[in-house]
Amino acid sequence: MSDTKLAHELLSDMIRVRRMEEKCAELYSAGKIRGFLHLYVGEEAVAAGSLRALADDDAVVATYREHAHALLRGIPMASIMAEMFGKQEGCSRGRGGSMHLFNASKRFYGGNAIVAGGLPLAVGIALGDAMMHQKRLTACYFGDGAVAEGAFHESLNMAALWHLPVLFCCENNLYAMGTALDRAQSQTDLTVKAAAYRVPTLAVDGMDVEACHTAAQQGVDHVRDTGGPFFIEFRTYRFRAHSMFDPELYRDKSEVQRWRKRDPIQVFSEKCLADGTLSKVDVRGIEESAAAEIDDAVAFAEAGTWEDVEDLERDVLTPEAAQ
């Protein structure tokens, strides 16, 4: 890779995400993080590559596997970690936890626990921007399981009909929870489904961070220059179970090991070292920086405070209050 600055940024983004997720798994096992926890280990190239193609005032809508998107969108790791601890210093005041990270100032609108729940929201945000003549787009991330939902089809159709600035980013990791894609979808090429609504599409190797970045940039350029939505299928794989509760009985360990040989961090770092784009000192510096950031984030979360019981009804509207 010839762009040293971009290479450093992409590798740093992936390593920050990977190390944060590994720490979250450790903290969950220790009882520090509770509730549901869905980790992004293995899929780092998608978030790192695609989010680097967005502008600061673009909007991002994600799924419940959204730690990477939140972090790389600019939400401080300390704020994310405090949220997962349930502390009021968290980005959602400790009320959302792992699946409901949110930060309006970064135009990061979740963290959505319902499969395909973010798609209509993304279309609405894009519609608002279009009506206000804002030159910005909304990037919507969702998994392959969302493609089976009616909200997917309604959202693609409406975005195409109304020529809305939405970048649809399908993170196809081959499993909707524990259901393999080919057991749930008669058409496993998901770009075909988007193309049925006359939405331009791309399919890309989601384990290759450079390819992810190039595809995302192409999609962003189309939305900005030509107008209307664009759909990218990132063909990726998660190395860990669906969630920390998942016994993972639906796939062979040998399959996971085959995919681990394509670890996006290892492959990209080895490539950059081989072609001289980055040095071992660079990689070591990235790892050390990520480790220090994680230590600070955990310390911040540990020192955080619980919300007062008297404050629990704050921001909760009753039907009478809403009238």
N, C-alpha and C positions, 0 to 999 in steps of 0.2 A: 504494500500500500504506500503510495507516494506522499499522502498528506499526513505528516507526523502529528500535527495538532489534533486532527480528527481521530486518528488512530488512538492517541492517548486518551481522548475523551470517551470513545466507544469502549475501550477496554476498562477504563475507570468506572464507567457506568455499569458495566456488567459485573465487575468485581464487587462494587458497592452493594448491588442488589443481592448477589450470591451470598456474600458474607453476612448481610443483614438477615436474609432468610434463614441461613444456618443458625444464627444466634436466636432467632425467633423460635425455631424448633427446640433449641436447647432450653430456652426460657419457658416454653410451653410444658416441656417435660418436667420442669422444676416447679410448675404451678404458678409461675409469675404471670403468664398469659393464659386466659381462659376463654371458653366459648369455642366457636369455630375458627379454624386457622387453615387457610389454603395458600400453599407456598408456590413460588414461581421458579423453583430450581430447574434449570434446563431450558427455560424459555427466554432467558435474559436478552438474547440477540434481538428479539422482536421489539421489546420496549426500548432498548438502547438505540437500536437503529432507527426506529420510526419516530420516536419523540424528538430526536435531534433535527428532524426535518420540519418541525413545527415552529411557528413564531410565538412570542411570549403572550400575545393577546388571543391566540387561538384557544378554543375550549377543548377539554378532554373529559370523556365519559368512559368509565371502566366497569369491570365486573367485580365480583367478590374476591378475585385473585388479583388485587390491584396494588399491592405494596410497591411493586417496581414502578408502576406508572405514577403513583403519588410521589415517590422519592425523586424520580428523574424529571418530574414536572416542576420540582423545586420546593416541595414541602419538606421542611427540615426533618432529618431522621429522628431527632429528639422529639419532635412533635408527633411523629408517627408512632414511635415507641411508647410514648406516654399514653397515646390513645389505646394502644394494644394492652397496656397495663390497666386501662380503665380510669386513668387519672384525669382530672379536669384541665390540666395543662395540655392535653392532647388536642389534635386538630379538630376533633368533634366533641370537645369537652369531656371526653371519656364515655360518651353515651353511645357511640357507634361501634367501637372496637374494630377488630381486624377487617370486617367486611364493609365498613361504612366510613372510610376516610374521606375527608371533604375539606376544601379550602377555596372559598369564593375568590379571594384575591389572586390566586393562581389560575382561576377559571378551571378548577378541577372539581367536577360535579359527581363524585362518587366513582367507586364504591357502591354497587347496587347488588343486593342479595338475590333478587329474582332473576332467573335465567331469561335473557332478552329484555329485561326491564330497562336497560339503558338506551336501547335503540329508539323508542319513541321520544325519550327525553332529549337525545341528541338531535333528532329531527326538529323538535320544538325550539331548541337553542339556536339551531341554524336558521330556522324560520324567523326568529326574532332578530338575529343579526342581519338577515336579508332585508327585512322590513325596515330596519333602521339604516340600511345602506352601508353597513360595516364591511370592510374588506377583510374578513377573517373567516376561518372555517372551524368546524367541530370534528374532532377525531373521536370515533366511537369504537371501543374495543369490546369484543365478545368472543365466546368460544364456539366450537363447532356445534355444540348442543343447542345453541340459540337459533341455529338455522332451521330447526324443526318447529319452532314456535311461530304462531301467527303474527306476533309483533314484528318479527324479522321481515316477513313478506309485506305487511302493511307499511312498515317504515321505508323499505327500499322503494316500494311503489310510489309513496307520497314524495319522497326525496327526488325521485326521477320526474314525476309529474310537475312538481313545483320548482324543479331546477335548483335544489338547495345545496349549499356548500358543506357537504358531509363527506368525510373520509371514513369509510367503513373498513375496520381492521379486524378481520376474523382470525383469531388465534386458534388454528386447528391443531390440537394436540392429540387427535385421534380417539379421544375418549370423552364422552359426556357423562361425567361422574364415572360410573363403572360400565357404561355401555359403549362398545366399540362402534366407530363410525359406520363400518360396513354392515353392522347388525341393525342400525337404525335408519340409514339413509340409502335409498335405492340408487341415488346419484351421489357418488362420493367426491366428484369434482365440484366443489362448492362455488366456484366461479360461474358455473353454468346457471346456478339458481339466481345469482345477481344479474347475469347477462339477460335473463328472461325479462327483466324490468328495464332493459336497454341502459343498464349502468355499465360503464367501462370497467374492465377487471384486469387484475394481474394475479398470478400465483407465484410465490417465491419461496425459496429454501429458508425456513424460519430458524435454522441453526447457523446461518451465515450472516453475521452482523452487517457486513458490507452490502450484501444483497438486500437485506432488510432496509437499510438506509437508502439505497438507490431506488428501490421500489416505492418507498414512502415519499421520497422527493419527487418521483414521477407523479404519484397520486396527488400530492400537494400542488404541484405545478398545474396539473389538469384542473383541479377545483378552482384555483385562483385565476388561471388564464382563460380556460374554456368555459368554466362554470358548471354547476351541477355536481352530482355525487360521483364518487370513485370507490371501487371495492378492491381490497387486497386480501388474498388468502395467504396467511403466513403458515406454512406447513412446518410445525414444530413438535416438541415432545416434552412432557414433564417427567422428570426423573423420580420425583417423590409421589406418594399416593395422592388421591384427589384432595383429601384433607387429613388432618391429624387423627381423625376418627376412623379413617378408611382402612380396613384390613387388607385391601389390595389383592383380592382373590381372583380378579378378572383378567389378569395378564401374567405371562410367564416372566420370571426374573431374567431369563436369558434375553428376552426382548428388550428389557430395560438396559441390560448390559451392552447390547448391540448399539443402542442409541447413545449410551454414555461415551462410546468411542468417538462420537461426533460432538462432544461437549463444546459449545460455542466459545467458551472462555479459553479452553486449552487450545482449540484449533486456531483461533485468531491470534492468541499470544505467540504461539509457535510460528505462525506465518510472519508476524511482525518482527520477531527475533531473527528469523531466517533471512528476510530481505533487508534487514538493517533499519527498518522504520522505527523500531523501539529497541532499547538495550535492556539487559538484565537489571541494570540499575533503575531504569524507568519502571519496570514491572514490580520490582521490590518496593519502590517508592509508592506506587499505587496501592499495593497490599498494606503497607504500613499506614498510609493515610486512611484507608478504609477501616483498619483495625482501631485506630485512634477515634475515628468518628463513631464507631459502634460503642466503644467504651464510654464516650461522652454521652451518647444517646441513652444507654442503659442507666448510667448514673443519674441523668436528668429524670428518667421515668421513675427510678427508685425513690428519688427525692420529691416526686410529685405528691399532690394532695388529693384526697377523695372529696367528691362533691358533698356539701352539707345535705343532710336529710331534708332540711327545710327548703332546700332549693330544687328538689326533685320535680316539682310541678312547673317550674319555670319553662317557658316555651312550649308547654303542652296545652293545646286549646281544647276546650269542651265545646260541644255544639252551641251552647248559649253564648260563650265568649266569642265565637266566630261570627255570630250574627251582627 
